[in-house]
Amino acid sequence: MSDEREEHLGVAPDGWPVPLRGVTESVVTTRGPNDRWNVAALGLHAPDDPEGPVTARTYGRTRTWRNFAERAGGVVQFTVDPRTFVDAALTVREVDEPVLPSADAWVEVCAEEVAAETEGDTTIRTWELSPVESAVVSERVPTVNRGFGAVVDATVAASRLDVPAFDAGELVERLEYFADVVERCGGPAEREAFTRIDEATGWRERDRS
């Protein structure tokens, strides 16, 4: 494999089913106290080399933080379904089985807290994720769709709407831009996903100030 292709694919950490690069967006399921699996978005920070640890961060007292702390792990999943990302990032969703139907690959991980810092009233914890078992469910030829990328970025903006540290007017402007990209470039799944963002946040009716 050429160096250029390896750089494009990223680092393939030991025990993980896919290469990672930069911050790779994923969905994680973690078992809660009711024995159901909570679904949430999770950014994976790639290591510099295959032997290095994959890390992730939780912000505040989320269900993922609680379940990582109490159960010491979960199931990280990779999917190209934008609706799964929206539901994971912006809604409270619980399922009976840890692997979602839309997952193309998954990896069961042990989660160990390795650092913590505080920004304002929010505690940010860094977790080292160690693979236990993994599987590739579906292999695809990758394609690029701007609508999908816009949906993922929109979930980040939408999740910050009620966070005092962020300017709500600027976030609404970003969401308007992402909505336009999805309308022009997205397919049916991306448009349905953005409708779910609208329903979950009501951002179109928000005051810009």
N, C-alpha and C positions, 0 to 999 in steps of 0.2 A: 504494500500500500504506500502511495506517495506521501511525502511529508505534508503537502498541501491538502490532500484528502483527509489525513489524520487530523490536521488542524481544524478542518471544517466539521468533522464528526465530533471532536472533543475528546475527552479522556474517558476511557472505559474502566471504571473502578472495579477492583476485584470483587466478584460476587454479585455485581449489578447486571441487569439484563440489557441495558442500553448505555451508550456513551452519554456523558453529560458535558456541558460547556457553560461557562459563566454561571448564571442562575437559571436553572431549568425548572419550568413550571410543572407541577405535578398535583395530583389529588391524593390525599391520605385518608384512610379509614382507621379510626381508633376505637377500641371497645370501651363503652361507658359503664357506669355503675348499674345500668339496667340491662347489661349484656347485649345491647344493640350497638351497631357500629356507626359512629358519627363520621360524616363526610365533610372534609374541609380542603381548601387549597393550601399548598405548601411549596415554597420555593426551595429548591435544592442547590446548594453551593458546591460546585465541582471542585475536587482537589487538583493540585498542580500535577500530580502523577498518579498512575493507577493504584499505587499502594497507599496513597493518602486517604484520609477519612472524608466522607460526604457529610456535610453539615446542613442544618436548617434552623430557622429561628421562629419562635412563637412570641407574640406581642400581647402582653397582658394576661388576664385570667380567662383564657379561652378554653373551650372543651378539649382542643388538641393538647394544650398545655396540661390540663388536669389529667387526661388519659395517658399522656406520655409519663407524667410523674407517678401515676398510680399503677399503670400497667407496663411501663418501660418499653413501649414499642407500638407498632401498628403495621399497616400494609400500604406502602407507597405504590401509586399506580400512574401509568402513562396513557393518555388518551388524546385523540384529536377531535373529540366531540365537544363543541363550544358550549352546549347546553349543560354538560356535566361540570364544566368550569364555573359557569354562572351559579348553578345550584350550590356548588361547594363553597364558593367565595362569599355569596350574599344571602344564603338561606340556612336555616337549621334543618339539616336532613339526616335522618337515621335509617339504616337499612339492616336487614337480618343477616346478610352474608358479607364478609370483608372484601371480596373482589367484585367490583362493579361490572355489569354487562358490557359497558363501553370501553373497558380496559384493554389496551393492546399488549401490555406487559405489566407485570407487578413484581414487587419484592417485599417480602416480610422483613422488617427491621427491628433491631433492638435500639432503643433511644436512651442515650446517657447525656444528662446536662453537663456541659463543660465550661460554661461561662454565663454570666448574667450582668446586665447593666441597666441603669434607669434613665429614661428620658422623660422629664416632667413627672407625670403620675403613672407612666407605663414602664413595667419591667420587661425587658427584652432578654429572652433566654436563648442561648445557642445550644443545640443538641447535636451530638455525634451519632450518626446513623450507621449501624453495622448490619450488613445483610445476613439473613438466616437461610432463606429459601426464595427462589425466584422462578419466573416462567415467562416466556414470550407466547402470547395467545394468538396474535395476528401480526404478520409482517406486511408492510406496505411500501410502495415506492413513494418517497416524500414529494409533496407538491407544496407550492407556496400560494396562499390566499390571504390578501391583505385584510379581508373581512374577519378571518379567524384571529389574526394578530390584534385587530382593533377590539374584538370582544374581550380578549384576555386583558389588554390594557384598560379597557373600560371597567372591568371588575375591580381593578386596583383603585381607580379614581372613585368609583361608586362606594367602595368600602371606607373611604376617607371622608365622606360627606358630613358625618356627624362628629368628626374628630376636631377639636378646637384648634389644633396646631396648623390646620390646613384651611386655605381660603376657599369657601364654598363657591364663590363666583367663578374663580379660576377652574375649579373642578367641573362645574356645569359647562363651561366653555369647552373643556376637554371632551366631555361626554357628547356634546353637540357635534364636535368634529368626528369622534369615533362612530357616532350614529350615522353620519353622512357617509363615512367610509364603508360601513356595513351595508348601507342601502345601495351604494354603487358597485361594490366589489364582492359582497358576501353572497352565499347561496341560501337556500331555505333554512338550513340548520343555524347559520349565523344570524339570520333575521329573527328566527324564533328565539335564539339565545338573547338577543338584544331586547326583545319584547319582555323576556323574563327579568332583565335588568330594570326596565321601566316599572314593571309590576312590583319588584322587590323594594325599590327605592323611591319611586315617585319623583325622580329628579327633574322631570320636565315641568313640574308645577312649583319647583322651589324658587325662592327669592334669590337673586344673584348677589345680594349684598351680604 
